[in-house]
Amino acid sequence: MKDFIKAMNKLPKLVKIALALPVLDIIWSIWKLCKAIKSDNVVMIVIAILTIIPGAALMWLLDIIWIVAFGKPLWFND
């Protein structure tokens, strides 16, 4: 899981934006879930699970904005 998180963090900005597009944004949702599990924070795990299916409709747009502005998708426990 640590390797997956590191690999996703090291991706170029253009690839991150491509992975934030609708349907592909599930990859970032899995990344968020892995980060939440790694931090052992139950609240963040629940939020990460909610970004996978019900939150996917809006999260892709927020992720693109966050990647352009900050170089990483929207997430709270960095």
Number of C-alpha atoms within 10 A of each C-alpha: 11 9 8 12 16 11 10 15 15 10 13 10 16 12 10 22 23 12 19 24 16 14 11 14 25 19 14 27 27 17 21 25 21 18 23 23 16 13 13 11 12 11 9 19 19 13 16 23 16 14 22 19 12 10 14 19 14 11 23 25 18 14 24 23 17 16 18 14 10 11 18 20 27 19 17 9 10 6
